[in-house]
Amino acid sequence: MRNNNYKYGEITNSILDYVEYLGEATFTEMNKFYHQDIRGYMNYNPINNRGGSFCHHLVSLKEPRKRMFDGRYRYLVKQSNGKWKVNEL
């Protein structure tokens, strides 16, 4: 079941919170969180669910800017190990 009742900026904030909670996350971990926890899909398939709208959110997540929901300047940075980490100004 899909939940389209998110306010502007709420999805990116949720993904940043998730990665911050983990410490660092792979693209697949973030994509799985997006599809299962935010979009509400019961099953995650890393092949069928690798594209789509999460890629568009990732573009926004890499931009250092003030986030609407918490007022913090947070963004994702790719580490040398290939995982993503939240950076804050």
C-alpha positions as CSV (number, residue, x, y, z in Angstrom):
1,M,0.0,0.0,0.0
2,R,1.4,3.4,-1.0
3,N,1.3,6.4,1.3
4,N,1.3,9.6,-0.7
5,N,0.5,11.8,2.3
6,Y,4.1,13.2,2.7
7,K,4.7,16.9,2.9
8,Y,7.4,18.5,0.8
9,G,10.8,17.5,2.1
10,E,9.6,14.9,4.4
11,I,10.9,11.9,2.3
12,T,14.4,13.3,2.1
13,N,14.4,14.1,5.8
14,S,13.3,10.5,6.6
15,I,16.1,9.0,4.4
16,L,18.7,11.3,6.1
17,D,17.4,10.3,9.5
18,Y,17.7,6.6,8.5
19,V,21.3,6.9,7.2
20,E,22.2,9.0,10.3
21,Y,20.8,6.2,12.5
22,L,22.8,3.5,10.7
23,G,26.0,5.6,10.6
24,E,26.5,4.8,6.9
25,A,24.4,3.0,4.3
26,T,24.7,1.5,0.9
27,F,22.6,2.6,-2.1
28,T,20.6,-0.7,-1.8
29,E,19.9,-0.1,1.9
30,M,18.6,3.4,1.3
31,N,16.6,2.2,-1.7
32,K,15.1,-0.7,0.3
33,F,14.1,1.7,3.1
34,Y,12.5,4.0,0.6
35,H,10.5,1.3,-1.1
36,Q,9.4,-0.6,2.0
37,D,9.1,2.0,4.8
38,I,8.2,5.1,2.8
39,R,6.4,3.7,-0.3
40,G,4.9,0.8,1.7
41,Y,5.8,-2.1,-0.7
42,M,5.7,-5.4,1.1
43,N,8.6,-7.0,-0.8
44,Y,11.8,-5.4,-2.1
45,N,13.5,-6.7,-5.2
46,P,16.9,-5.1,-5.8
47,I,16.6,-5.7,-9.5
48,N,13.1,-4.4,-10.2
49,N,13.3,-1.6,-7.6
50,R,16.7,-0.2,-8.5
51,G,15.5,2.8,-10.5
52,G,12.5,5.0,-10.3
53,S,11.9,7.9,-8.0
54,F,14.5,7.1,-5.4
55,C,17.2,8.1,-7.9
56,H,15.6,11.5,-8.1
57,H,15.6,11.8,-4.3
58,L,19.2,10.9,-4.2
59,V,20.1,13.9,-6.3
60,S,18.4,16.1,-3.7
61,L,20.0,14.3,-0.8
62,K,23.5,15.1,-2.2
63,E,22.9,18.8,-2.1
64,P,24.1,20.6,1.1
65,R,21.1,22.8,2.0
66,K,18.9,23.6,4.9
67,R,16.3,20.9,5.4
68,M,12.7,22.0,5.9
69,F,11.7,19.7,8.8
70,D,14.6,20.2,11.2
71,G,16.4,23.3,9.9
72,R,19.7,21.5,9.8
73,Y,22.1,21.7,6.8
74,R,22.5,18.0,6.1
75,Y,23.4,16.0,2.9
76,L,24.8,12.7,1.8
77,V,28.5,12.1,1.0
78,K,29.8,8.9,-0.7
79,Q,32.7,7.4,1.3
80,S,35.7,5.6,-0.1
81,N,34.1,2.3,0.9
82,G,31.2,3.0,-1.4
83,K,28.7,3.7,1.4
84,W,26.9,6.9,2.0
85,K,27.1,9.0,5.2
86,V,25.3,12.1,6.4
87,N,27.4,15.2,6.6
88,E,26.3,18.3,8.3
89,L,27.5,21.9,7.9
